[in-house]
Amino acid sequence: MIDETLLGPVAASRAVGAQASAPAGDTAASALLREVFGHPAFRGAQAEIVRQVAEGGDALVLMPTGGGKSLCYQLPALLRRRAGSGPAIVVSPLIALMQDQVAALRQLGVRAAFLNSSLDARAARDTERAFLDGALDLLYVAPERLASDGFLALLDRMCAEPAGIALFAIDEAHCVSQWGHDFRPEYLQLSLLHERYPQVPRIALTATADPQTRQEIVERLALQDARVFVSSFDRPNIRYVIVDKTEPRQQLLRFIRDEHPGDAGIVYCLSRRKVDETAQWLEAHGIQALPYHAGMDAATRSAHQARFQRDEGIVVVATIAFGMGIDKPDVRFVAHLDLPKSVEGYYQETGRAGRDGQPADAWMTYGLADVVQQRRLIDLSEADESFKRVASAKLDALLGLAETAGCRRVRLLSYFGEASGPCGNCDNCLVPPETWDATEAARKALSAIYRTGQRFGAVHLVDVLRGKAGERIERWGHDRLSVFGIGGDLDDFAWRGVFRQLIALGLVQVDHDAHGALRLTEASRPVLRGEQTVWMRRSVKRPAGGRKTSGRGRRGADDADGGAPVAPADAGLLGRLKAWRLAQSREQAVPAYVILHDSTLAAIAAARPGSIAALGEIPGIGATKLERYGDSLLRLLAED
């Protein structure tokens, strides 16, 4: 059943067919923003988006993670609901995402529910009945359920009523793109919303879409007449750091210990085995780490996810299956031990850090084996040639980001069509890398590939260039080649960097039919003939983290929203507020941040309100939360 005790006074005052004039104006939207969500003002284009959808228009919204996308459909849904419309339908791809958002909305007094495979038959029937009876404001559904005959029959019944449906919100809309990093075939069926219910406004939202993906979203969802809102893709609170891979686990451990002791974070690995091994290794070295991947049983995955959401200081080691449905705002770092497949994937995954606007790190180790592995995955996939070409182009763009000697943020934003200047906060801005004329080294490396018959990988080729005699070298007679020993001026680490960048530059390709042998491409000919200069970034063994207190500085444990430090006199109170919040979250079985965000607790600690009215002025405390938690918070404050 829908838990009516969670609805609160805001929801209780709301009724189907309420005789209110259409509150699409800015005044009504701002009032509801404060009343329900506790926010004093809109951010960026939110107000314009809300007006567009509340007045019945379609919209495509591209907004970075943490930019307030959810509000862009939740608030119009409530505005239209108060004006007499029926409930809103939110299409969401993951169970975790639905559960998180529904829990947060119920805390705000909004009548929200979800329909997905986590519900038994009775709970699903109760939710459907609440939907038909007008007892819900928002209903979250998976795309495959929405397209089912049974659910379409429910929509038909609702749309036949005068109130109808308030709106359709299609979250994570990039999932409709076959070229995207997160393609979901079931999203292709969502074009039926426009075909079947053309009178209902639609809003599609995503944090990750290059121009090609945007166009595909428009075409596949029939959003040609929609207004397109593109916010900046910049996440200025995230520091991007990419280090040359030497000892990845040791590098990761130093990074966590030096930069993020006790912080929540996510570590991404490509394989399930590596996830398990890395989590065990971190645990053995004193880090609270939990594995998460599709090969685990559902109960264990759910338990690990719940601990990550509920407790502080947990590090989850995961495949990319983890994180898309997580709204946890205080993830302080995202680390990659393996190279993602595309810039979109990298941006989506790193965007799970710092959703609260506090300083956070996107840290990655990157080496030659990563390039070889990703090329291999593309070449050996069963996809057609056109898909492989697109996948290769996307990987090339990511390699360009990894190899750039310039500002990483400039390179990242330019991929999404956004111009910017150097950020002063990424690793390349803080410690500018050295570039060098690598033409001679490139010619030596290309010659070694050619002279050895284009049949060997980088490890063997480096040994040849460095003149390392051995059984395998001698067996092939490579100690008698003219290229043997001509690379003694560079060490093994530097030569691996040269081969990695030759692949990234398209001068060399990996032949996976020959067990990863390196082969020359047509593009290498001008270099071998001395007609083309090759510049590379010099590979160096940097410290793991890349930052201490430079730039914006390391996040303090008690920083407030926007990076303002909590005064020492308030730190103890903030700790007690967090303990109170943890007790509330455990009692209600919801994540702690669903109760109140860190920024709200920090504002309470700083302001020390002495009355309900004063507490109600704190950002993040709406009417329902004020009624639910106000007395308890004031008692805690009075004890201080």
C-alpha positions in Angstrom: 0.0 0.0 0.0 1.0 3.7 -0.4 2.2 4.8 3.0 -0.1 7.7 3.8 1.9 8.7 6.9 4.7 9.9 4.6 2.5 12.3 2.6 2.5 15.2 5.1 0.5 18.4 5.0 1.6 19.5 1.5 0.3 16.4 -0.1 -2.8 16.3 2.0 -3.9 19.7 0.8 -3.6 18.6 -2.8 -6.6 17.0 -4.5 -7.5 15.9 -8.0 -9.5 18.5 -9.8 -8.5 21.3 -7.4 -10.2 24.5 -8.4 -7.0 26.6 -8.8 -6.1 28.7 -11.8 -3.1 27.4 -13.8 -0.2 28.3 -11.6 2.4 28.3 -14.3 3.6 31.8 -13.5 6.9 32.5 -11.9 5.3 33.6 -8.6 3.4 30.3 -8.2 6.5 28.3 -9.2 8.8 30.1 -6.8 6.3 29.8 -4.0 6.0 26.0 -4.6 9.8 25.7 -4.9 10.1 27.2 -1.4 7.1 25.4 0.2 7.9 21.9 -1.0 11.6 21.8 -1.7 12.8 24.4 0.7 14.9 26.3 -2.0 14.9 30.1 -2.0 15.5 30.5 -5.7 15.9 28.6 -9.0 19.3 27.9 -10.5 20.3 28.5 -14.1 17.6 27.8 -16.6 15.4 25.9 -14.1 12.7 28.6 -14.0 12.4 28.8 -17.7 12.3 25.0 -18.1 9.6 24.8 -15.4 7.5 27.5 -17.1 7.9 25.8 -20.5 6.6 22.4 -19.3 4.1 23.7 -16.8 2.4 25.6 -19.6 2.1 22.5 -21.7 5.2 22.7 -23.9 7.8 19.9 -24.7 11.4 20.3 -23.6 14.8 18.6 -24.1 17.0 19.4 -21.1 20.8 18.8 -21.1 22.1 19.6 -17.6 25.1 18.2 -15.7 24.7 15.8 -12.9 24.0 17.7 -9.7 22.6 20.6 -11.7 19.0 20.1 -10.6 17.4 18.1 -13.5 14.9 16.3 -11.3 13.3 19.6 -10.2 12.7 20.5 -13.9 10.0 17.8 -14.1 9.0 17.4 -10.5 8.0 21.0 -10.0 6.0 21.3 -13.3 4.2 18.1 -12.3 3.1 19.6 -9.0 2.1 22.9 -10.6 0.0 21.1 -13.2 -1.4 18.8 -10.5 -2.5 21.8 -8.4 -4.1 23.3 -11.5 -6.3 20.1 -11.9 -4.2 17.8 -14.0 -3.7 14.1 -13.1 -0.4 12.5 -12.0 2.9 12.7 -13.9 4.7 9.7 -15.3 8.4 9.5 -15.0 10.3 7.0 -17.1 13.4 5.9 -15.4 15.9 3.1 -16.4 17.0 1.7 -13.0 15.3 0.4 -9.9 17.8 2.2 -7.6 17.1 5.5 -9.3 13.4 5.2 -8.8 13.6 4.1 -5.2 16.0 6.9 -4.3 13.8 9.6 -5.9 10.6 8.3 -4.5 12.0 8.2 -1.0 13.3 11.8 -1.4 9.9 13.0 -2.7 7.9 11.3 0.1 10.2 13.1 2.6 9.0 16.3 0.9 5.4 15.3 1.3 4.9 14.5 -2.4 2.7 11.5 -3.2 5.2 9.5 -5.2 5.5 5.8 -6.0 7.1 3.4 -8.5 6.2 0.4 -10.5 9.1 -2.0 -11.1 10.1 -5.6 -10.7 11.1 -5.1 -7.0 7.3 -5.0 -6.1 5.3 -8.2 -5.6 2.0 -8.6 -7.4 -0.1 -7.2 -4.5 2.1 -4.1 -4.0 2.0 -3.5 -7.8 -1.8 -3.7 -7.8 -2.1 -1.3 -4.9 0.2 1.2 -6.7 -1.8 0.9 -9.9 -5.0 1.4 -7.9 -3.6 4.5 -6.2 -2.6 5.8 -9.6 -6.1 5.3 -11.0 -7.7 6.8 -7.9 -5.7 10.0 -8.2 -3.8 9.4 -5.0 -0.4 10.0 -6.6 1.4 13.0 -7.9 4.3 11.2 -9.6 4.6 7.6 -10.7 8.0 6.2 -11.7 8.0 3.4 -14.2 10.7 1.4 -16.2 10.5 1.9 -20.0 9.6 -1.8 -20.6 6.7 -1.6 -18.2 5.4 1.6 -19.7 5.3 0.0 -23.2 3.4 -3.1 -21.8 -0.2 -3.6 -22.9 -1.3 -3.6 -19.3 0.2 -0.2 -18.4 -0.8 1.4 -21.7 -4.4 0.4 -20.8 -4.0 2.2 -17.5 -2.7 5.3 -19.3 -5.6 5.1 -21.7 -8.1 5.1 -18.8 -6.3 8.1 -17.2 -6.1 10.1 -20.4 -9.9 9.5 -21.0 -10.5 11.4 -17.7 -10.8 15.2 -17.7 -7.7 15.5 -15.5 -5.6 13.3 -17.8 -1.9 13.0 -17.3 0.2 16.0 -16.1 3.3 15.2 -18.2 5.7 12.5 -19.3 9.3 12.9 -18.0 11.9 10.7 -19.8 14.9 10.6 -17.5 18.4 9.5 -18.7 17.2 10.2 -22.3 20.6 9.4 -23.8 19.6 5.7 -23.3 17.6 6.1 -26.5 20.8 6.6 -28.6 22.3 3.5 -30.2 25.6 5.4 -30.3 25.4 6.4 -26.6 27.4 4.8 -23.8 24.3 3.5 -22.0 21.9 2.4 -24.8 18.7 0.7 -23.7 16.7 -0.9 -26.5 13.5 -0.6 -24.6 13.9 3.2 -24.8 13.2 3.0 -28.5 9.6 2.3 -27.7 9.1 5.6 -26.0 8.1 7.3 -29.3 4.7 5.8 -28.7 4.1 8.5 -26.0 3.9 11.2 -28.7 2.0 9.0 -31.1 -0.6 7.8 -28.6 -0.9 10.8 -26.2 0.0 13.9 -28.3 -1.8 16.2 -25.9 0.5 15.4 -22.9 3.6 17.5 -22.6 6.9 15.7 -22.5 10.3 16.5 -21.0 13.4 14.5 -21.9 16.5 14.9 -19.7 20.1 13.8 -19.7 23.5 14.8 -18.3 25.4 13.3 -21.1 24.9 13.9 -24.8 27.2 15.0 -27.6 25.6 16.8 -30.6 25.1 13.5 -32.4 23.3 11.9 -29.5 21.2 15.0 -29.0 20.0 14.8 -32.5 19.1 11.1 -32.1 17.2 11.9 -28.9 15.1 14.5 -30.8 14.4 12.2 -33.7 13.7 9.0 -31.8 11.4 10.7 -29.2 9.8 13.0 -31.8 10.8 16.1 -30.0 11.3 18.3 -33.1 9.0 20.9 -31.7 10.5 20.9 -28.2 12.5 23.7 -26.7 16.1 22.6 -26.2 17.8 23.8 -23.0 21.6 23.2 -22.9 23.2 24.1 -19.6 27.0 24.3 -19.2 28.5 20.8 -19.0 31.1 22.2 -16.6 31.4 20.8 -13.2 33.9 23.3 -11.7 34.0 21.6 -8.3 35.5 18.4 -9.9 39.2 18.2 -10.4 40.3 15.9 -13.2 43.5 14.0 -12.7 44.9 11.3 -15.1 48.1 9.6 -14.0 50.4 7.2 -16.0 49.7 3.7 -14.8 52.6 2.1 -13.0 51.3 0.3 -9.9 47.6 1.0 -10.1 46.5 -0.4 -6.8 49.3 1.2 -4.9 48.6 4.5 -6.7 44.9 4.2 -5.8 45.7 3.5 -2.1 48.1 6.5 -1.9 45.4 8.7 -3.6 42.7 7.7 -1.1 45.0 7.9 1.9 46.5 11.3 0.9 43.5 13.0 -0.5 40.3 11.3 0.8 40.8 9.5 4.1 37.4 8.6 5.4 35.5 9.9 2.4 32.9 8.1 0.3 34.0 7.2 -3.2 33.5 4.9 -6.2 36.3 3.0 -7.9 35.5 1.7 -11.4 37.1 -1.5 -12.9 36.4 -3.1 -16.2 36.0 -6.7 -15.0 34.1 -8.4 -12.2 37.2 -10.3 -11.1 39.2 -7.1 -10.8 36.4 -5.5 -8.8 36.4 -8.4 -6.3 40.2 -8.4 -6.0 40.5 -4.6 -5.7 37.9 -4.4 -3.0 39.5 -7.2 -1.0 42.9 -5.5 -1.4 41.7 -2.2 -0.2 39.9 -3.8 2.8 43.2 -5.5 3.6 44.9 -2.1 3.6 42.4 -0.4 6.0 39.9 1.1 3.5 36.1 0.3 4.0 35.6 -1.1 0.5 32.6 -3.1 -0.9 32.4 -4.8 -4.4 29.5 -4.3 -6.7 28.9 -6.0 -10.1 26.2 -8.0 -12.0 27.8 -11.4 -11.1 26.9 -11.0 -7.4 23.6 -12.2 -6.1 20.9 -9.5 -5.9 20.6 -9.5 -2.1 24.4 -8.8 -1.6 24.3 -6.1 -4.3 21.4 -4.5 -2.6 23.0 -4.7 0.8 26.2 -3.1 -0.5 24.4 -0.3 -2.2 22.3 0.3 1.0 25.5 0.6 3.1 27.1 3.0 0.6 24.0 5.2 0.7 23.4 5.0 4.4 26.9 5.0 6.0 29.7 7.5 5.6 33.2 6.7 4.4 32.3 3.7 2.2 34.2 3.0 -1.0 32.4 1.0 -3.6 34.5 -0.9 -6.2 32.3 -1.6 -9.1 31.8 -2.1 -12.8 29.8 0.6 -14.6 26.6 -1.2 -13.5 26.9 0.8 -10.3 26.1 4.5 -9.8 23.6 5.5 -12.4 20.7 5.3 -10.0 22.6 6.8 -7.0 21.7 10.3 -5.9 24.3 10.2 -3.0 25.5 13.9 -3.0 28.6 13.5 -0.9 30.7 11.2 -3.1 34.1 12.9 -2.8 35.9 11.0 -5.5 35.5 8.7 -8.5 38.5 6.7 -9.5 39.1 4.7 -12.7 41.5 1.8 -12.7 40.6 1.0 -16.3 40.0 3.3 -19.2 36.2 3.9 -20.0 34.9 3.4 -23.6 34.1 7.0 -24.4 34.1 10.6 -23.2 30.4 10.3 -22.5 31.0 7.3 -20.2 33.9 9.0 -18.5 31.8 12.2 -17.9 28.8 10.2 -16.7 30.8 8.2 -14.2 33.0 11.0 -12.9 29.8 13.1 -12.6 28.7 10.9 -9.7 31.3 12.8 -7.6 30.5 16.1 -5.9 26.8 16.3 -6.6 26.6 18.6 -3.6 28.8 21.2 -5.2 31.7 20.5 -2.8 35.2 19.9 -4.2 35.6 16.4 -5.5 38.2 14.4 -7.6 37.9 12.5 -10.8 41.1 10.4 -10.8 42.2 7.8 -13.3 45.2 5.6 -14.0 45.9 5.1 -17.7 48.5 3.0 -19.6 49.3 1.3 -22.8 47.4 -1.9 -21.8 44.2 0.2 -21.5 44.5 1.4 -25.0 45.2 -2.1 -26.3 42.3 -3.6 -24.3 39.7 -1.1 -25.5 40.8 -1.4 -29.1 40.5 -5.2 -28.7 37.0 -4.9 -27.3 35.9 -2.9 -30.3 37.6 -5.1 -32.9 36.3 -8.3 -31.5 32.7 -7.1 -30.9 29.9 -8.5 -33.0 28.7 -5.1 -34.0 28.6 -4.0 -37.6 31.3 -1.9 -39.2 29.5 1.4 -38.8 29.1 0.9 -35.1 32.7 0.0 -34.8 33.7 3.2 -36.6 31.7 5.3 -34.2 33.0 3.4 -31.2 36.6 3.9 -32.4 36.0 7.6 -32.9 34.6 7.9 -29.4 37.6 6.1 -28.0 39.9 8.3 -30.0 38.3 11.4 -28.4 38.8 9.8 -24.9 42.5 9.1 -25.7 42.8 12.7 -26.8 41.6 13.8 -23.4 44.0 11.4 -21.6 47.0 12.4 -23.7 46.4 16.2 -23.9 49.0 18.5 -22.6 46.5 21.3 -22.2 43.6 21.8 -19.8 41.6 18.7 -19.4 38.4 20.7 -18.7 38.8 22.6 -22.0 39.2 19.3 -23.9 36.2 17.7 -22.1 33.8 20.6 -22.6 34.8 21.0 -26.2 33.7 17.5 -26.9 30.2 18.6 -25.9 30.4 21.7 -28.1 31.2 24.1 -25.2 34.0 26.6 -25.4 36.0 27.4 -22.2 39.3 28.7 -20.9 41.9 26.9 -18.8 40.4 25.9 -15.4 43.4 26.2 -13.3 42.2 23.2 -11.3 43.0 20.0 -13.3 46.3 18.2 -13.1 47.6 19.7 -16.3 46.8 23.3 -15.2 48.3 22.7 -11.7 51.4 20.9 -13.0 51.8 21.6 -16.7 53.2 18.6 -18.5 56.3 18.8 -20.6 56.0 18.2 -24.3 58.9 17.1 -26.5 59.8 16.6 -30.1 59.4 12.8 -30.2 59.9 12.4 -33.9 63.2 10.5 -33.6 61.8 8.2 -30.9 58.7 7.6 -32.9 60.7 6.7 -36.0 62.8 4.2 -33.9 59.6 2.7 -32.5 58.0 2.4 -35.9 61.1 0.9 -37.3 61.2 -1.7 -34.5 57.7 -2.7 -35.3 58.5 -3.1 -39.0 61.9 -4.8 -38.5 60.4 -7.4 -36.2 57.7 -8.3 -38.7 54.8 -6.5 -37.1 54.2 -9.6 -35.0 55.0 -8.5 -31.5 53.6 -6.4 -28.7 55.0 -3.4 -26.9 56.8 -5.3 -24.1 58.9 -7.2 -26.6 59.5 -4.1 -28.8 60.7 -2.1 -25.8 63.2 -4.9 -24.9 64.5 -4.8 -28.5 64.9 -1.0 -28.5 66.6 -1.1 -25.1 69.0 -3.8 -26.1 67.8 -6.4 -23.5 69.2 -9.7 -24.7 67.2 -12.7 -23.6 66.1 -16.2 -24.7 63.1 -14.9 -26.6 65.0 -12.0 -28.3 67.8 -14.4 -29.3 65.4 -17.1 -30.5 63.8 -14.7 -33.0 67.2 -13.3 -33.9 66.1 -9.8 -32.9 69.5 -9.1 -31.2 71.0 -9.0 -34.7 68.6 -6.3 -36.0 69.7 -2.8 -36.8 67.1 -1.5 -34.3 68.4 -3.6 -31.4 69.7 -1.3 -28.6 69.1 2.0 -30.5 66.7 3.2 -27.7 69.0 3.2 -24.7 68.3 6.9 -24.3 64.8 6.2 -22.9 63.8 3.9 -20.0 61.1 1.3 -20.2 58.4 3.7 -18.7 59.2 6.3 -21.3 59.1 3.8 -24.2 55.7 2.5 -23.1 54.5 6.1 -23.2 55.8 6.5 -26.8 54.0 3.3 -28.0 50.8 4.3 -26.2 50.8 7.7 -27.8 51.6 6.2 -31.3 48.4 4.2 -30.9 46.5 7.2 -29.7 47.8 9.2 -32.7 46.6 6.5 -35.1 50.2 5.8 -36.3 50.1 2.2 -35.0 47.2 -0.2 -34.6 46.7 -3.3 -32.5 46.3 -6.6 -34.4 44.2 -8.8 -32.1 44.2 -11.7 -34.5 48.0 -11.8 -33.8 47.6 -11.7 -30.0 48.0 -7.9 -29.6 50.8 -7.4 -32.1 51.5 -3.8 -33.1 51.2 -3.0 -36.8 51.9 0.2 -38.8 49.1 2.2 -40.3 49.3 4.2 -43.5 49.6 7.4 -41.4 53.0 6.2 -40.2 54.6 6.5 -43.6 55.3 10.3 -43.5 56.9 9.9 -40.1 59.2 7.1 -41.2 60.2 9.1 -44.3 61.0 12.1 -42.1 58.2 14.2 -43.6 56.2 14.7 -40.4 57.1 15.9 -36.9 55.6 14.1 -33.9 55.1 15.9 -30.6 54.3 14.0 -27.4 53.7 14.7 -23.8 56.5 13.4 -21.7 55.5 10.5 -19.5 56.4 11.2 -15.9 55.9 9.3 -12.7 53.8 11.8 -10.8 52.6 11.5 -7.2 49.3 9.6 -7.0 46.9 12.4 -6.1 48.0 15.5 -8.0 46.8 17.9 -5.4 47.2 18.7 -1.8 46.0 22.2 -0.8 46.7 24.0 -4.1 44.0 25.5 -6.3 40.6 25.2 -4.5 42.3 23.2 -1.8 41.3 20.0 -0.2 37.8 19.6 1.1 37.7 19.8 4.8 35.5 17.3 6.6 33.1 20.0 7.7 32.9 22.2 4.7 29.5 23.8 4.1 27.8 24.1 0.7 29.8 26.0 -1.8 33.0 25.3 0.0 32.7 27.6 2.9 34.4 26.1 6.0 32.4 25.4 9.1 33.7 27.4 12.1 35.3 25.3 14.8 32.6 26.4 17.3 30.0 24.8 14.9 31.9 21.6 14.1 30.7 19.8 17.3 27.1 20.7 16.6 27.4 19.6 13.0 28.6 16.2 14.2 25.6 15.9 16.5 23.3 16.9 13.7 24.8 14.2 11.5 24.4 11.6 14.3 20.7 12.7 14.6 20.3 12.4 10.8 21.8 8.9 10.8 19.4 7.7 13.5 16.5 9.1 11.5 17.7 7.4 8.3 18.1 4.0 10.0 14.7 4.3 11.6 13.0 5.1 8.3 15.3 2.8 6.2 16.2 5.6 3.8 19.6 7.1 2.8 20.8 9.8 5.2 20.9 12.5 2.5 17.2 12.0 1.9 16.5 13.3 5.4 18.6 16.5 5.0 21.7 17.2 2.9 25.1 18.1 4.4 24.7 21.7 3.2 21.4 22.0 5.2 23.0 20.6 8.3 25.9 22.9 8.0 23.6 25.9 7.6 21.7 24.9 10.7 25.0 24.6 12.6 26.0 28.0 11.5 22.7 29.8 12.0 21.6 28.0 15.2 17.9 28.9 14.7 15.9 29.2 17.9 12.3 28.9 16.5 10.3 27.0 13.9 10.0 30.1 11.8 13.8 30.6 11.8 14.4 27.0 11.1 12.0 27.3 8.1 14.3 29.9 6.6 17.2 27.4 6.2 17.6 26.3 2.5 16.6 22.7 2.0 13.8 22.6 4.7 10.4 22.8 3.1 7.0 22.7 4.8 6.8 18.9 5.3 10.3 18.5 6.6 9.8 21.5 8.9 6.7 19.8 10.4 8.3 16.4 10.5 11.7 17.3 12.0 11.4 20.8 13.3 10.7 20.1 17.0 13.4 17.4 17.1 16.0 19.7 15.6 15.1 22.6 18.0 15.4 20.2 21.0 18.9 19.2 19.7 19.9 22.8 19.2 18.6 23.8 22.7 20.9 21.1 24.2 24.0 22.6 22.6 
